[in-house]
Amino acid sequence: MRQTVLLFCACLFFSASFVNAEGISKLDSKIWLHDMQKAHQIAISENKPMLIVFGASWCKYCKKLENETLSDSRMEQYIKQNFIPVHLDLDEEKNIGKILEIKSLPCTIVLSPKADLLGKIVGFKSVEAMYEQLQKTLKTDTVFRQASQKNRKLK
């Protein structure tokens, strides 16, 4: 009986360790911010768009996006060079999620430094697919900047 209880406890410990290991994000904390106000201030000062990734601790595809796509060294470098990256847990940041109309996870939002919506990417994307989507948001940002400059010249 004692061996059965010990074996059962060992199995529980092993399975809990496996679940926790899978749930750990590999996102580099030196790159990713978790504070929208701070990110917005930096976006303004560096004149870069914010890349906001919404996830949740229970979301399987959020972890897959974090661990396979966003943690890829090429993607990390691209994001660091072109965006102010922010990672938010939707369960903890419900108000921000409501304002940005987050309906499913994972969800990636790109905002200009002026908080214009440049793009919304829903679901898991491979490195290549995410890169293509982010390129489109940067083109949209360029269009917004050009339009803003033309408006200033007209005034």
N, C-alpha and C positions, 0 to 999 in steps of 0.2 A: 504494500500500500504506500509506504514512504517513497519508494522508487517511482511509483506512478505520479505522486504529487510533485516530486522533484522534476521529473520529466515534463509534466504539464507546466510548471513554473518556468522551466528553461525554454520551452516552446513559446510561451507568452512573452518572455523577455526578448527572445530572438525576433519574433514577429513585430513587437513594438519598436525594436531598434531599426528594423527594416523600414517600417512605415515612417518613422521620424527621419531617417536618412534620406528617403525619397522626398520628403516635404521641405528639406533645407534648400534654400535658394543659394545659387552660386554667384549671384550678382555682386560685383566688387563694391564694397561700401565706400571706397575712396572716390568712386565715380558717381554713384547713385545717391541722390538726395531724397529725404522723406518729408520735407517741409515745403509746402507750396509757396508760402510768402518769401522764404529765403530764395527758392528757385526763381521766382518772378523777379526779385531784385537783381540776381545774378544775370538773368536773361536780358534785363534792361541794360545793365552795365556792360555786358559783353556783346550785346546786340545779336543774340542767338535765340532761335525758337526753343521752347520747352518740349521735351519728349516725356509724356506722362504715361506710365504703364500702370494700369489697374489690375490687381490680382487679389487673391485671397488664400489663406493658409490651406483651405480645404479643396482648392481648385487644381485638379490634375493637369489640365492644359496650361494653366498659369505657370506651374512649376516647369512644365516641358518648355514653354516659351523662354522662361528665365534661364534654364539650365542648358538648353540646346542652341537657342538662337541668340539671346542677348548676352550670354557669357562667351560666345565665340570671340576669339581674340581680334579677328578682323572687324566684327560688328562692334565690339567694345571701342576700338580705335575710331571707327567711323562715327559712332554716337558721340564720343568724347570730343571729337573735332568739330562736329556740326550742331550739336544740341546741348541743352542743359537737361540732363536726364533726372527724372523723378520717378520713384517707385512708391505707389500708394496701395495700401490694403483697403479694399472697398468696404469691408466690415468696420474698419476703424474710421474711414473718411466718407461716411454716407452722404454728408451735405455736399461735398465736392462732387461726388459721383452723381448726385441728383442734379446739380447745376449743369454738369457736362452730359447729362442724359445717358449714363452708362446703364445699359440694359442686360448685357451678358459679359462674361469673362472668358479669357483675358480680353482687355480692351486697351488699345494704345491711342492716345490723343496727342496731336501736335498743335501747340499754340504759339503764335508769334509773341514777341516781347510785349506787344500791345494787347495781347490776349485774343487775337483774332484766331478763329478755328482754321487751321491749315490742312488738317486731315484727321480721319478716324479709321483705325484699323482694328477690326473685330476678329477675335479668334487666334489660334496658333498659326504662325507663319514660319517657314524655313528661313535660313539666313538669306538666301537669294531673294525670296518673295518679300521679306521684310525690307531688304535693301531697296528693291524696286519701289515699294510703297513709300519709303522715307524719301527717296529721290523725288517723287511726285510732290511731296509736301514741301520740299525745299524749292521746287519750281513755283509752287503756289505762293510761297513766301516772297520770292523774287518779283512776281507779278504784283503782289500787294505793295511792296516797297516802291516799285516803279510808279504805280498809280498814286501813291502817297506823295511822291516827289513831284509829279505832274500837278497835283492839287495845290501843293505849296507854291509852285511857280505861277499858277493862275491867280493866286490871291494877291 
